[in-house]
């Protein structure tokens, strides 16, 4: 080897390292779909339309917390070769397992409400379909996406979900580059503040929509299914890959959420009726043109389809881990879809229902985060990969913020001020 060959060899080595890194991407992008579901759309539009840019800081904090807990979930699955629900199932008594599963099912139902209603609203915006029919179509397509995971493997499922993630990213972010944004106001939105009970309700909803409980349970399963129980010498590399997978995927999801709020704050604030998805779509179409309006509706549809599939996958893993039984996919899907169909059938306001479903999810977060941090801190379980002091402090701080916000929200709700 001559001196002139050295740069080429270095470049080739860097390319191989980059390819090796990117080839491990995937699980976090599937989990990230949960962070850009229709519940996020409804909450972020409501926040932007009513509060302007003031709650951008909530999204930044929530996304940082989401990245932290998703990495903890993924590393738990990598190091142990088991999912979070499986590990809980081994440690809890039968009565505790059933109780834990019941609260997880409530969260799963709230998740499906958001995803199916969001997809149904998108089909109404695009094709004028009745909401109930749209919900049935979304549920059916989500079953087909799940079938791809069972028949063609996780890589195919990941590819389909990442494709839908790309579609919704374009659909939701397009308005940022065609509208008029007050970037000074957006920067001011990074200053933490909550002015009243309505702001607290929106903040809790944004937190519930961003730090999704079912995604926390699922990511450990995705890591397990992708890598199994890796050999000890592969673990350091896989943990590095996983860290970057989480950072890139959650950065993308966070950017989409902030884009939604920014578009709403720039184009919808102060306009009557724009706090709903339908009103927002109409206002965005009027302000930014029909092409952006269609892109927004297509993004909403992609969000509903992808997140509904991921939510069902998560629910199945939770049931299998905690109850040690696997229910046929069609049966389980119909059970979790039923509340969404009922709400669509009786004509509840879609956007208000979506926002309240995210509050339910917020109350489910501690049940996922607290055991996740405890298990990551268990030296017997994690061995040399036990969480360090910084990770434990950050994890418990995240759990504390969620619990404190939920307590405040509960107090405001009971007093009628939220």
TORLO-464840 format. One line per 2 residues: number of its first residue (from 1); their letters; for each residue x, y, z of N, C-alpha, C. Coordinates in steps of 0.1 Angstrom, whole numbers, plus 5000, padded with zeros to 4 digits. Layout:
N
NUM	a	X:Y:Z:X:Y:Z:X:Y:Z ~ ...;
END
This chain:
418
1	xx	5008:4988:5000:5000:5000:5000:5009:5012:5000 ~ 5006:5021:4991:5014:5034:4990:5006:5045:4998;
3	xx	5013:5056:5000:5007:5067:5007:4995:5072:5000 ~ 4995:5072:4986:4984:5077:4979:4972:5069:4980;
5	xx	4973:5056:4984:4962:5047:4986:4955:5049:4999 ~ 4961:5055:5009:4956:5056:5022:4942:5064:5023;
7	xx	4941:5076:5016:4928:5083:5017:4916:5074:5011 ~ 4919:5067:5000:4908:5059:4995:4904:5047:5004;
9	xx	4914:5042:5011:4911:5031:5020:4903:5036:5032 ~ 4907:5048:5037:4899:5054:5048:4885:5057:5044;
11	xx	4883:5063:5032:4870:5065:5027:4861:5053:5026 ~ 4868:5042:5021:4860:5029:5019:4857:5024:5033;
13	xx	4866:5025:5042:4863:5020:5056:4851:5028:5062 ~ 4851:5041:5060:4840:5050:5065:4827:5046:5059;
15	xx	4827:5043:5046:4815:5039:5039:4809:5026:5044 ~ 4818:5017:5046:4814:5004:5052:4808:5006:5066;
17	xx	4815:5014:5074:4810:5017:5088:4796:5023:5087 ~ 4794:5033:5078:4781:5040:5077:4770:5030:5072;
19	xx	4774:5022:5062:4764:5012:5057:4760:5002:5068 ~ 4770:4998:5076:4768:4989:5087:4759:4995:5098;
21	xx	4761:5008:5100:4753:5015:5110:4738:5016:5105 ~ 4737:5021:5092:4723:5023:5087:4716:5010:5085;
23	xx	4723:4999:5082:4716:4987:5080:4709:4982:5093 ~ 4713:4987:5105:4707:4983:5117:4695:4992:5121;
25	xx	4693:5003:5113:4681:5011:5115:4668:5004:5112 ~ 4657:5008:5118:4644:5002:5115:4635:5001:5127;
27	xx	4639:4994:5138:4630:4993:5149:4625:5007:5155 ~ 4634:5016:5156:4630:5029:5162:4621:5037:5153;
29	xx	4622:5035:5139:4613:5042:5130:4599:5036:5131 ~ 4598:5023:5134:4585:5017:5136:4579:5023:5149;
31	xx	4587:5023:5159:4582:5029:5172:4579:5044:5170 ~ 4586:5051:5162:4584:5065:5160:4571:5069:5154;
33	xx	4565:5059:5147:4551:5061:5141:4541:5065:5152 ~ 4543:5059:5164:4534:5063:5175:4535:5077:5179;
35	xx	4546:5084:5175:4548:5098:5179:4543:5108:5169 ~ 4537:5103:5158:4532:5112:5148:4518:5106:5143;
37	xx	4510:5101:5153:4497:5095:5149:4487:5106:5149 ~ 4474:5103:5145:4464:5113:5144:4461:5121:5157;
39	xx	4464:5114:5169:4463:5121:5181:4472:5133:5182 ~ 4485:5131:5177:4494:5142:5177:4489:5153:5168;
41	xx	4483:5149:5156:4478:5159:5147:4468:5168:5154 ~ 4458:5161:5160:4447:5169:5167:4452:5178:5178;
43	xx	4461:5172:5186:4466:5180:5198:4475:5192:5193 ~ 4484:5189:5184:4493:5200:5179:4485:5211:5172;
45	xx	4475:5207:5164:4467:5217:5157:4459:5225:5168 ~ 4453:5219:5178:4446:5226:5188:4455:5235:5196;
47	xx	4467:5230:5199:4477:5239:5206:4481:5251:5198 ~ 4484:5249:5185:4488:5260:5177:4477:5270:5174;
49	xx	4464:5265:5172:4453:5274:5169:4449:5282:5182 ~ 4450:5276:5194:4445:5283:5206:4456:5290:5213;
51	xx	4468:5285:5213:4479:5290:5221:4491:5296:5213 ~ 4489:5296:5199:4500:5301:5191:4512:5292:5192;
53	xx	4524:5299:5193:4537:5291:5194:4540:5288:5209 ~ 4532:5292:5218:4536:5291:5232:4539:5278:5238;
55	xx	4534:5267:5232:4537:5254:5237:4547:5245:5229 ~ 4555:5252:5221:4565:5245:5214:4575:5238:5224;
57	xx	4577:5245:5235:4587:5239:5245:4582:5225:5250 ~ 4568:5224:5251:4563:5211:5255:4567:5200:5246;
59	xx	4567:5202:5233:4570:5193:5223:4585:5189:5224 ~ 4594:5199:5226:4608:5197:5227:4611:5188:5239;
61	xx	4605:5192:5250:4608:5184:5263:4602:5170:5261 ~ 4590:5169:5255:4584:5155:5254:4592:5147:5244;
63	xx	4597:5153:5234:4605:5145:5224:4618:5140:5230 ~ 4625:5149:5238:4637:5144:5245:4634:5133:5255;
65	xx	4622:5134:5262:4618:5123:5271:4615:5110:5263 ~ 4609:5112:5251:4606:5100:5243:4618:5093:5238;
67	xx	4628:5101:5234:4641:5095:5229:4647:5087:5241 ~ 4647:5093:5253:4653:5086:5264:4646:5073:5267;
69	xx	4633:5073:5268:4626:5061:5272:4627:5050:5261 ~ 4626:5055:5248:4627:5045:5237:4641:5038:5237;
71	xx	4651:5046:5239:4664:5040:5240:4665:5030:5251 ~ 4660:5033:5263:4660:5024:5274:4652:5011:5271;
73	xx	4641:5013:5264:4633:5001:5260:4640:4992:5250 ~ 4647:4999:5240:4654:4991:5230:4666:4984:5236;
75	xx	4673:4991:5245:4685:4984:5251:4681:4973:5261 ~ 4669:4974:5267:4664:4964:5276:4662:4951:5267;
77	xx	4656:4953:5255:4653:4941:5247:4666:4935:5241 ~ 4676:4944:5238:4689:4939:5233:4697:4931:5243;
79	xx	4698:4937:5255:4707:4931:5265:4700:4918:5271 ~ 4687:4918:5273:4681:4906:5279:4675:4896:5269;
81	xx	4673:4901:5257:4666:4892:5247:4652:4890:5250 ~ 4646:4898:5258:4632:4897:5262:4625:4911:5261;
83	xx	4612:4911:5259:4605:4924:5259:4602:4929:5273 ~ 4598:4941:5274:4594:4947:5287:4582:4940:5292;
85	xx	4571:4937:5284:4560:4929:5290:4564:4915:5294 ~ 4573:4909:5287:4577:4895:5291:4584:4896:5305;
87	xx	4593:4905:5306:4600:4907:5319:4591:4910:5331 ~ 4581:4918:5328:4571:4921:5338:4563:4909:5341;
89	xx	4559:4901:5331:4552:4889:5333:4559:4879:5342 ~ 4572:4878:5341:4580:4869:5349:4581:4874:5364;
91	xx	4579:4886:5366:4581:4892:5380:4569:4895:5388 ~ 4558:4896:5381:4545:4900:5388:4537:4888:5391;
93	xx	4529:4889:5402:4520:4878:5406:4509:4878:5395 ~ 4501:4867:5396:4490:4865:5386:4480:4877:5387;
95	xx	4477:4881:5399:4467:4892:5401:4473:4905:5396 ~ 4486:4907:5399:4492:4920:5394:4493:4920:5379;
97	xx	4497:4908:5373:4498:4908:5359:4485:4911:5352 ~ 4474:4906:5357:4460:4909:5352:4457:4924:5353;
99	xx	4460:4929:5365:4457:4944:5367:4465:4952:5358 ~ 4478:4949:5356:4487:4956:5348:4482:4956:5333;
101	xx	4478:4944:5329:4473:4942:5316:4460:4950:5313 ~ 4451:4950:5323:4439:4958:5321:4441:4972:5318;
103	xx	4451:4979:5326:4454:4993:5324:4460:4994:5310 ~ 4469:4985:5306:4475:4985:5293:4464:4984:5282;
105	xx	4454:4976:5284:4443:4975:5274:4435:4988:5273 ~ 4433:4995:5284:4426:5008:5283:4435:5017:5275;
107	xx	4448:5017:5277:4457:5026:5269:4456:5021:5254 ~ 4456:5008:5251:4455:5003:5237:4442:5008:5231;
109	xx	4431:5008:5238:4418:5012:5233:4419:5027:5230 ~ 4425:5035:5239:4426:5049:5236:4434:5052:5224;
111	xx	4445:5044:5223:4454:5045:5211:4446:5042:5198 ~ 4438:5032:5198:4430:5028:5186:4420:5039:5183;
113	xx	4414:5045:5193:4404:5055:5191:4411:5067:5183 ~ 4423:5071:5187:4429:5082:5180:4433:5078:5166;
115	xx	4438:5066:5164:4443:5063:5151:4432:5060:5141 ~ 4422:5053:5145:4411:5050:5136:4403:5062:5133;
117	xx	4400:5070:5143:4392:5082:5140:4400:5092:5131 ~ 4413:5093:5134:4421:5101:5125:4421:5097:5111;
119	xx	4423:5084:5109:4422:5079:5095:4409:5080:5088 ~ 4398:5079:5096:4385:5081:5091:4382:5095:5087;
121	xx	4387:5105:5095:4386:5119:5092:4394:5122:5079 ~ 4405:5116:5077:4413:5118:5065:4405:5113:5052;
123	xx	4399:5101:5054:4391:5096:5042:4379:5104:5039 ~ 4373:5110:5050:4362:5120:5047:4367:5132:5040;
125	xx	4379:5137:5044:4384:5149:5038:4388:5146:5023 ~ 4393:5134:5020:4398:5131:5007:4386:5127:4998;
127	xx	4377:5119:5003:4367:5112:4994:4353:5114:4999 ~ 4351:5121:5010:4337:5123:5015:4331:5111:5021;
129	xx	4338:5101:5025:4333:5089:5031:4327:5092:5045 ~ 4316:5085:5049:4311:5086:5063:4322:5081:5072;
131	xx	4322:5087:5084:4333:5084:5094:4333:5069:5097 ~ 4322:5063:5100:4322:5049:5104:4327:5040:5093;
133	xx	4324:5043:5080:4329:5035:5069:4344:5037:5068 ~ 4348:5049:5070:4363:5052:5069:4370:5045:5080;
135	xx	4364:5044:5093:4370:5037:5103:4372:5022:5101 ~ 4362:5016:5094:4362:5002:5091:4373:5000:5080;
137	xx	4375:5009:5071:4385:5007:5061:4399:5008:5067 ~ 4401:5018:5076:4414:5020:5083:4417:5007:5091;
139	xx	4407:5002:5098:4409:4989:5106:4413:4978:5097 ~ 4406:4977:5085:4409:4966:5076:4423:4967:5070;
141	xx	4427:4979:5065:4440:4980:5060:4451:4978:5070 ~ 4449:4982:5082:4459:4979:5093:4461:4964:5095;
143	xx	4450:4957:5093:4452:4942:5094:4461:4937:5083 ~ 4459:4942:5071:4468:4938:5060:4482:4942:5062;
145	xx	4485:4953:5068:4499:4957:5071:4504:4948:5082 ~ 4496:4944:5092:4501:4935:5102:4504:4921:5096;
147	xx	4496:4917:5086:4498:4904:5080:4511:4903:5073 ~ 4516:4915:5068:4529:4915:5061:4540:4911:5071;
149	xx	4538:4916:5084:4548:4912:5094:4549:4897:5097 ~ 4537:4891:5097:4536:4877:5101:4541:4868:5089;
151	xx	4538:4872:5076:4540:4864:5065:4554:4867:5058 ~ 4558:4879:5059:4570:4883:5051:4582:4887:5060;
153	xx	4579:4888:5074:4590:4891:5083:4590:4906:5087 ~ 4598:4908:5097:4598:4922:5103:4604:4932:5093;
155	xx	4614:4928:5085:4621:4938:5076:4610:4944:5066 ~ 4602:4935:5061:4591:4940:5052:4582:4949:5059;
157	xx	4578:4946:5071:4569:4954:5079:4575:4968:5082 ~ 4588:4967:5086:4595:4980:5088:4596:4988:5076;
159	xx	4598:4982:5064:4599:4990:5052:4586:4997:5048 ~ 4575:4990:5050:4562:4996:5048:4559:5007:5057;
161	xx	4562:5005:5070:4559:5016:5080:4568:5028:5077 ~ 4581:5026:5074:4590:5037:5071:4585:5044:5058;
163	xx	4580:5037:5048:4574:5044:5037:4562:5053:5040 ~ 4553:5048:5049:4542:5056:5054:4547:5068:5062;
165	xx	4558:5066:5069:4564:5077:5077:4569:5088:5068 ~ 4575:5084:5057:4580:5094:5047:4568:5102:5041;
167	xx	4557:5095:5038:4545:5101:5032:4539:5112:5042 ~ 4538:5107:5054:4531:5117:5064:4541:5128:5067;
169	xx	4554:5126:5067:4563:5137:5069:4562:5148:5059 ~ 4561:5144:5046:4559:5153:5035:4546:5160:5036;
171	xx	4535:5152:5039:4522:5158:5040:4520:5168:5051 ~ 4527:5166:5063:4525:5175:5074:4535:5187:5074;
173	xx	4547:5184:5068:4557:5195:5069:4556:5205:5057 ~ 4548:5201:5047:4548:5209:5035:4543:5224:5038;
175	xx	4534:5225:5047:4528:5238:5050:4539:5248:5056 ~ 4549:5243:5062:4559:5251:5069:4567:5259:5058;
177	xx	4569:5253:5046:4577:5260:5036:4569:5268:5026 ~ 4556:5268:5028:4547:5276:5019:4540:5287:5026;
179	xx	4539:5287:5039:4532:5297:5047:4541:5307:5053 ~ 4535:5316:5060:4543:5327:5067:4544:5324:5081;
181	xx	4556:5321:5086:4559:5317:5100:4566:5328:5107 ~ 4562:5331:5119:4568:5341:5127:4579:5334:5135;
183	xx	4591:5333:5129:4602:5325:5136:4606:5331:5149 ~ 4604:5344:5151:4607:5350:5164:4597:5345:5174;
185	xx	4585:5344:5170:4574:5339:5179:4577:5324:5182 ~ 4581:5317:5172:4584:5303:5174:4596:5301:5184;
187	xx	4606:5309:5183:4617:5309:5192:4612:5312:5206 ~ 4603:5322:5208:4598:5325:5221:4590:5313:5227;
189	xx	4585:5304:5218:4577:5293:5223:4586:5283:5230 ~ 4599:5284:5230:4608:5275:5237:4609:5279:5252;
191	xx	4603:5290:5256:4604:5294:5270:4592:5287:5277 ~ 4595:5278:5287:4585:5271:5294:4575:5280:5301;
193	xx	4562:5278:5299:4551:5285:5306:4538:5278:5303 ~ 4529:5279:5313:4516:5274:5312:4507:5284:5318;
195	xx	4498:5291:5310:4491:5303:5315:4478:5299:5323 ~ 4472:5288:5319:4459:5284:5326:4456:5270:5325;
197	xx	4444:5265:5330:4441:5251:5330:4440:5246:5316 ~ 4435:5254:5306:4435:5249:5292:4448:5246:5287;
199	xx	4458:5254:5291:4472:5251:5286:4477:5238:5293 ~ 4474:5236:5305:4478:5223:5312:4471:5211:5305;
201	xx	4458:5212:5302:4452:5201:5295:4459:5199:5281 ~ 4462:5209:5274:4468:5207:5261:4483:5201:5263;
203	xx	4490:5206:5273:4503:5201:5276:4503:5186:5279 ~ 4493:5182:5288:4492:5168:5291:4488:5160:5279;
205	xx	4480:5165:5271:4476:5158:5258:4488:5157:5249 ~ 4496:5167:5248:4508:5167:5239:4518:5157:5245;
207	xx	4519:5156:5258:4528:5147:5264:4523:5133:5262 ~ 4510:5130:5264:4505:5117:5261:4506:5113:5247;
209	xx	4505:5123:5238:4506:5120:5223:4520:5117:5219 ~ 4530:5123:5227:4544:5122:5223:4551:5110:5229;
211	xx	4550:5109:5243:4556:5098:5250:4545:5087:5251 ~ 4544:5078:5241:4533:5069:5239:4536:5056:5247;
213	xx	4527:5052:5257:4530:5040:5265:4532:5028:5256 ~ 4523:5025:5246:4524:5013:5238:4537:5012:5231;
215	xx	4543:5024:5227:4556:5024:5220:4567:5020:5229 ~ 4565:5023:5242:4576:5019:5252:4576:5004:5253;
217	xx	4564:4998:5254:4563:4983:5255:4568:4977:5242 ~ 4565:4983:5231:4568:4977:5218:4583:4977:5214;
219	xx	4590:4988:5217:4603:4989:5212:4613:4977:5217 ~ 4611:4973:5229:4619:4962:5234:4615:4949:5226;
221	xx	4603:4948:5222:4599:4936:5213:4605:4937:5200 ~ 4605:4949:5194:4611:4951:5181:4626:4948:5181;
223	xx	4633:4952:5191:4647:4949:5192:4650:4934:5194 ~ 4641:4928:5202:4643:4913:5204:4640:4906:5191;
225	xx	4630:4910:5183:4626:4903:5171:4637:4905:5160 ~ 4643:4917:5160:4653:4920:5150:4666:4913:5153;
227	xx	4670:4913:5166:4684:4908:5169:4684:4896:5178 ~ 4673:4892:5183:4673:4880:5192:4681:4884:5205;
229	xx	4688:4874:5210:4697:4876:5221:4711:4876:5216 ~ 4716:4888:5212:4729:4888:5205:4741:4883:5214;
231	xx	4751:4879:5207:4763:4874:5214:4770:4886:5221 ~ 4777:4883:5231:4783:4894:5240:4791:4903:5232;
233	xx	4799:4898:5222:4808:4907:5214:4801:4916:5204 ~ 4788:4913:5201:4781:4921:5192:4773:4932:5199;
235	xx	4771:4931:5212:4763:4940:5220:4767:4955:5219 ~ 4780:4958:5221:4785:4972:5221:4781:4978:5207;
237	xx	4784:4971:5196:4780:4977:5183:4765:4979:5182 ~ 4757:4969:5186:4743:4970:5184:4737:4982:5193;
239	xx	4743:4984:5204:4738:4995:5213:4741:5009:5206 ~ 4753:5010:5200:4756:5022:5192:4746:5024:5181;
241	xx	4744:5013:5173:4734:5014:5162:4720:5018:5167 ~ 4716:5012:5178:4703:5015:5184:4702:5029:5189;
243	xx	4713:5035:5195:4713:5049:5199:4710:5058:5187 ~ 4717:5056:5176:4716:5064:5165:4702:5062:5158;
245	xx	4697:5050:5158:4684:5047:5153:4673:5055:5160 ~ 4674:5055:5173:4665:5063:5181:4666:5078:5179;
247	xx	4679:5083:5179:4681:5097:5177:4675:5102:5164 ~ 4678:5095:5153:4674:5099:5140:4658:5098:5139;
249	xx	4653:5087:5143:4638:5085:5142:4631:5095:5150 ~ 4635:5097:5163:4627:5106:5171:4629:5120:5167;
251	xx	4641:5124:5162:4643:5137:5157:4634:5140:5145 ~ 4632:5130:5137:4622:5132:5125:4608:5134:5131;
253	xx	4604:5125:5140:4591:5126:5146:4589:5139:5153 ~ 4599:5144:5160:4598:5157:5167:4596:5168:5157;
255	xx	4604:5168:5146:4603:5178:5136:4589:5179:5130 ~ 4583:5167:5128:4570:5167:5122:4560:5173:5132;
257	xx	4561:5170:5144:4551:5175:5155:4553:5190:5156 ~ 4565:5195:5156:4567:5210:5157:4562:5216:5144;
259	xx	4564:5210:5133:4559:5216:5120:4544:5217:5121 ~ 4537:5207:5126:4522:5208:5127:4518:5220:5136;
261	xx	4524:5221:5147:4521:5232:5156:4524:5246:5150 ~ 4535:5247:5143:4539:5259:5137:4530:5263:5126;
263	xx	4526:5253:5117:4516:5256:5107:4503:5261:5113 ~ 4498:5255:5123:4486:5259:5130:4487:5273:5136;
265	xx	4498:5275:5142:4500:5288:5149:4501:5299:5138 ~ 4507:5297:5127:4509:5307:5116:4497:5309:5108;
267	xx	4488:5299:5107:4477:5300:5097:4463:5299:5104 ~ 4462:5294:5116:4449:5291:5122:4446:5299:5135;
269	xx	4456:5305:5141:4454:5312:5154:4444:5323:5152 ~ 4434:5323:5161:4424:5334:5161:4413:5332:5152;
271	xx	4413:5321:5144:4402:5319:5134:4392:5309:5141 ~ 4380:5312:5140:4369:5304:5145:4368:5291:5138;
273	xx	4367:5280:5146:4365:5267:5140:4378:5260:5135 ~ 4389:5266:5137:4402:5260:5133:4408:5251:5143;
275	xx	4402:5249:5155:4407:5240:5165:4404:5226:5162 ~ 4396:5223:5151:4393:5209:5147:4401:5206:5135;
277	xx	4403:5192:5133:4410:5188:5121:4403:5193:5108 ~ 4390:5191:5108:4382:5196:5096:4384:5211:5094;
279	xx	4383:5219:5104:4384:5233:5103:4399:5237:5099 ~ 4408:5230:5105:4422:5232:5101:4425:5229:5087;
281	xx	4419:5218:5082:4421:5214:5068:4415:5225:5059 ~ 4403:5230:5062:4397:5240:5054:4405:5253:5054;
283	xx	4410:5257:5066:4418:5269:5067:4431:5268:5060 ~ 4438:5256:5062:4451:5254:5055:4449:5255:5040;
285	xx	4438:5248:5035:4435:5249:5021:4433:5263:5016 ~ 4425:5271:5024:4423:5284:5019:4435:5293:5020;
287	xx	4444:5291:5030:4455:5299:5032:4467:5295:5023 ~ 4469:5282:5021:4481:5277:5014:4478:5270:5001;
289	xx	4465:5268:4998:4462:5263:4985:4458:5248:4986 ~ 4450:5243:4975:4445:5230:4976:4455:5219:4976;
291	xx	4467:5221:4970:4477:5211:4970:4482:5208:4984 ~ 4484:5218:4992:4488:5216:5006:4477:5210:5014;
293	xx	4465:5214:5011:4453:5208:5018:4453:5193:5015 ~ 4455:5188:5002:4455:5174:4999:4466:5167:5006;
295	xx	4478:5173:5005:4490:5167:5012:4487:5165:5027 ~ 4481:5175:5033:4478:5174:5047:4469:5162:5050;
297	xx	4458:5160:5042:4449:5149:5043:4455:5136:5040 ~ 4464:5135:5030:4471:5123:5027:4481:5119:5039;
299	xx	4487:5129:5044:4496:5127:5056:4488:5121:5068 ~ 4476:5127:5070:4467:5122:5081:4463:5108:5079;
301	xx	4460:5104:5066:4456:5090:5063:4468:5081:5065 ~ 4480:5085:5060:4492:5076:5062:4494:5074:5077;
303	xx	4493:5085:5085:4495:5085:5099:4485:5075:5106 ~ 4472:5075:5102:4462:5067:5108:4465:5052:5105;
305	xx	4468:5049:5092:4471:5035:5088:4483:5029:5095 ~ 4494:5037:5095:4506:5032:5100:4505:5030:5115;
307	xx	4500:5040:5122:4500:5040:5137:4490:5030:5142 ~ 4479:5027:5134:4469:5017:5138:4476:5003:5138;
309	xx	4484:5001:5128:4491:4988:5127:4501:4986:5138 ~ 4509:4997:5141:4519:4996:5151:4512:4994:5165;
311	xx	4501:5001:5167:4494:5000:5180:4489:4986:5182 ~ 4483:4980:5171:4478:4966:5173:4490:4956:5176;
313	xx	4501:4958:5169:4513:4950:5172:4517:4951:5186 ~ 4517:4964:5191:4521:4966:5205:4511:4959:5215;
315	xx	4498:4960:5212:4488:4954:5221:4490:4939:5221 ~ 4493:4933:5210:4495:4918:5210:4507:4914:5218;
317	xx	4518:4922:5217:4530:4919:5225:4527:4920:5240 ~ 4520:4931:5244:4517:4933:5258:4509:4921:5263;
319	xx	4499:4917:5256:4490:4905:5260:4499:4893:5261 ~ 4507:4890:5251:4515:4878:5252:4525:4878:5263;
321	xx	4531:4889:5266:4541:4890:5277:4535:4889:5291 ~ 4523:4896:5293:4517:4896:5306:4508:4884:5309;
323	xx	4500:4880:5299:4491:4869:5302:4496:4856:5296 ~ 4507:4856:5289:4513:4844:5283:4504:4837:5274;
325	xx	4495:4844:5267:4486:4838:5257:4487:4847:5245 ~ 4485:4841:5233:4484:4849:5221:4470:4846:5215;
327	xx	4462:4857:5214:4449:4857:5208:4450:4859:5193 ~ 4442:4852:5185:4442:4854:5171:4441:4869:5167;
329	xx	4449:4873:5157:4451:4887:5154:4437:4893:5151 ~ 4429:4887:5143:4416:4892:5139:4407:4895:5152;
331	xx	4407:4885:5161:4399:4887:5173:4404:4899:5181 ~ 4417:4899:5183:4423:4910:5191:4420:4923:5185;
333	xx	4422:4924:5172:4420:4937:5165:4406:4942:5166 ~ 4396:4933:5165:4382:4937:5165:4379:4942:5179;
335	xx	4384:4935:5190:4381:4940:5203:4387:4954:5206 ~ 4399:4957:5201:4404:4970:5204:4399:4981:5195;
337	xx	4393:4976:5183:4387:4986:5174:4373:4990:5178 ~ 4366:4981:5186:4352:4983:5190:4350:4997:5196;
339	xx	4357:5002:5206:4354:5015:5211:4355:5026:5201 ~ 4364:5025:5192:4365:5036:5181:4353:5035:5172;
341	xx	4349:5023:5169:4337:5022:5160:4324:5027:5167 ~ 4323:5025:5180:4312:5030:5188:4312:5045:5188;
343	xx	4323:5051:5191:4324:5065:5191:4321:5072:5178 ~ 4326:5065:5167:4323:5070:5154:4308:5069:5151;
345	xx	4302:5058:5155:4288:5055:5152:4279:5065:5159 ~ 4282:5069:5172:4273:5078:5179:4276:5092:5176;
347	xx	4286:5095:5168:4288:5109:5163:4295:5118:5173 ~ 4304:5113:5181:4312:5121:5190:4321:5130:5182;
349	xx	4324:5143:5186:4332:5152:5179:4346:5146:5177 ~ 4351:5144:5165:4363:5137:5163:4375:5143:5169;
351	xx	4377:5156:5167:4390:5162:5172:4390:5163:5188 ~ 4378:5166:5194:4378:5166:5209:4380:5152:5214;
353	xx	4375:5142:5207:4377:5128:5211:4392:5124:5211 ~ 4398:5129:5200:4413:5126:5198:4421:5132:5209;
355	xx	4418:5145:5213:4425:5152:5223:4424:5145:5237 ~ 4411:5141:5240:4409:5134:5253:4415:5120:5253;
357	xx	4416:5114:5242:4423:5100:5241:4437:5102:5245 ~ 4443:5113:5241:4458:5115:5244:4459:5118:5259;
359	xx	4449:5124:5266:4450:5125:5280:4450:5112:5287 ~ 4442:5103:5282:4442:5089:5287:4455:5083:5286;
361	xx	4462:5085:5274:4475:5079:5272:4485:5085:5282 ~ 4484:5098:5285:4493:5104:5294:4493:5097:5308;
363	xx	4481:5093:5312:4479:5086:5325:4485:5072:5325 ~ 4487:5067:5313:4493:5053:5312:4508:5053:5311;
365	xx	4514:5065:5309:4528:5066:5307:4536:5061:5320 ~ 4533:5065:5332:4540:5061:5344:4541:5045:5345;
367	xx	4530:5039:5341:4529:5024:5343:4539:5017:5333 ~ 4544:5024:5323:4554:5019:5314:4568:5024:5318;
369	xx	4569:5037:5321:4582:5043:5323:4588:5038:5337 ~ 4581:5037:5347:4586:5034:5360:4592:5020:5360;
371	xx	4585:5009:5356:4592:4996:5355:4603:4995:5345 ~ 4602:5003:5334:4613:5003:5325:4626:5008:5331;
373	xx	4625:5019:5338:4637:5025:5345:4642:5015:5356 ~ 4633:5009:5363:4637:5000:5374:4644:4988:5368;
375	xx	4639:4982:5357:4646:4971:5351:4659:4974:5345 ~ 4660:4986:5339:4673:4990:5333:4684:4993:5344;
377	xx	4679:4995:5357:4688:4998:5368:4691:4985:5376 ~ 4686:4974:5372:4688:4961:5379:4701:4955:5375;
379	xx	4711:4954:5383:4724:4949:5379:4724:4934:5377 ~ 4715:4927:5383:4714:4912:5381:4708:4910:5367;
381	xx	4699:4917:5363:4693:4916:5349:4702:4921:5338 ~ 4707:4933:5340:4715:4940:5329:4730:4937:5330;
383	xx	4735:4932:5341:4749:4929:5341:4758:4942:5339 ~ 4768:4940:5331:4777:4952:5328:4770:4964:5321;
385	xx	4758:4961:5316:4750:4972:5309:4740:4978:5317 ~ 4741:4977:5330:4731:4983:5339:4732:4998:5337;
387	xx	4721:5005:5339:4720:5019:5336:4730:5027:5346 ~ 4737:5036:5341:4746:5044:5349:4738:5055:5356;
389	xx	4745:5063:5365:4738:5073:5373:4731:5083:5364 ~ 4737:5088:5354:4731:5098:5346:4718:5093:5339;
391	xx	4718:5081:5334:4707:5076:5328:4695:5073:5338 ~ 4699:5069:5350:4689:5067:5360:4682:5080:5364;
393	xx	4691:5090:5366:4685:5103:5371:4676:5109:5360 ~ 4680:5108:5347:4672:5113:5336:4659:5105:5335;
395	xx	4660:5092:5337:4648:5084:5336:4638:5087:5347 ~ 4643:5088:5359:4634:5091:5370:4628:5105:5370;
397	xx	4636:5114:5364:4632:5128:5362:4620:5128:5352 ~ 4622:5121:5341:4611:5120:5331:4598:5115:5337;
399	xx	4600:5104:5345:4588:5098:5351:4582:5108:5361 ~ 4590:5115:5368:4585:5125:5378:4577:5136:5371;
401	xx	4582:5141:5360:4575:5152:5352:4561:5147:5348 ~ 4561:5135:5343:4548:5129:5338:4538:5128:5349;
403	xx	4542:5122:5360:4533:5120:5372:4529:5134:5377 ~ 4538:5143:5379:4534:5156:5384:4524:5163:5375;
405	xx	4526:5163:5362:4517:5169:5353:4503:5162:5353 ~ 4503:5149:5355:4490:5142:5356:4482:5145:5368;
407	xx	4490:5147:5379:4483:5151:5392:4477:5165:5391 ~ 4484:5174:5385:4479:5188:5382:4467:5187:5373;
409	xx	4468:5179:5363:4456:5178:5353:4444:5172:5360 ~ 4446:5162:5369:4435:5156:5376:4428:5166:5385;
411	xx	4437:5174:5392:4431:5184:5401:4423:5194:5394 ~ 4428:5199:5382:4421:5209:5374:4408:5203:5369;
413	xx	4409:5191:5365:4397:5184:5359:4386:5183:5370 ~ 4390:5179:5382:4380:5177:5393:4374:5190:5397;
415	xx	4382:5201:5396:4377:5214:5400:4370:5221:5389 ~ 4369:5215:5377:4362:5221:5366:4370:5232:5359;
417	xx	4383:5233:5361:4390:5244:5356:4398:5240:5343 ~ 4398:5227:5340:4406:5223:5328:4397:5224:5316;
END
